[in-house]
Amino acid sequence: MSAISATGSPMGNLPPARATPHTTTDVFVKKADTAAASGFSPSSKVELSDRAKALMAKAEQERAVASQLAAHLAGGGRNAAAMIPASISPMAMTQWADSGAPSKPGASGPASDGIAAVKEWAKSDVFRNAAKAVADDQVRALVRDGQLSQLPALDDDQLNQLSEAERNIYGTVRSLQGLYDGMPKTMDQALADRKKLVLEAYPDEISRMRNGLASGSLKKEDGWDDIIASREAELAAAQQGTMKIHAVSDSNLVQSKSEFTVSHDSNGWSANGMTVNGNASALQEAFGTKNMQVGSSPYTGDYVITW
């Protein structure tokens, strides 16, 4: 079956990192994408989440942290508060929310607040895997649901104020925050984001492709006329307000794979979100057009934008 694919990870403003960029067509090097030549946009980078897995992760995280709090308070009686270990300090965790997640520490923004927050998180068992540079379901759920203060950018001197485990927590949480911040929160936002991308990027991209054909650096036989026509059709739809977005729950049409993982090496931090695949022929039959783009978000589920 023919397919439309979209994978990648918008990273936001991360610490020194090797972020995976959005895929764009390098019109002076690459040959035409098969799907693009058929009328579909070439693969682009988007991030999305499997909603069922996200809900399961949240539930598991709630149970785990609630159990931890219950253990802390096992002594009960008049001195119950004293049973909460010093690792849960007022600065970063002034209370435990009903969901079992630590509440947001202080005001975000200044580097000192970020450093203090990370140091406090490092004292909680919730972040034991993040301290090893591993993003687990608990931390993913906390970041996805906005339960952790937004971490600011830290320079080398500021990062040196953190231990290795604390730096791992910082890099893991901030990388995930970059991924989730790039996700549309509503279907309207998803459509608006696509329109904005098309309106800002396509005029120059179309011009470069036409210049490439005129100069001979792009070969007509590679299908660039079809790519240009597809870009122009999408640009016209964005300009005229005729682009539409459709929620999709049929796995025969769109399939998504959740990742939201982070990794760290000598070059810095990198992160991956999710991969979306669309059945091109089935989507064309379902929506009556060959012009479409698949996408998804942990906040919206899978969708298709048509024009």
Salt bridges, closest charged atoms under 4 A:
GLU60 OE1 - ARG63 NH2 2.69
GLU62 OE2 - LYS58 NZ 3.05
GLU120 OE2 - LYS123 NZ 3.47
ASP125 OD2 - ARG128 NH1 3.17
ASP137 OD1 - ARG140 NH2 2.67
ASP145 OD2 - LYS58 NZ 3.35
ASP145 OD1 - ARG144 NE 2.90
GLU166 OE1 - LYS119 NZ 3.19
GLU200 OE2 - LYS196 NZ 2.89
ASP204 OD2 - ARG208 NE 3.16
GLU205 OE2 - ARG231 NE 2.56
ASP225 OD2 - LYS220 NZ 3.79
GLU232 OE2 - ARG210 NH2 2.67
GLU234 OE2 - ARG194 NE 2.88
ASP265 OD1 - ARG18 NH1 2.93
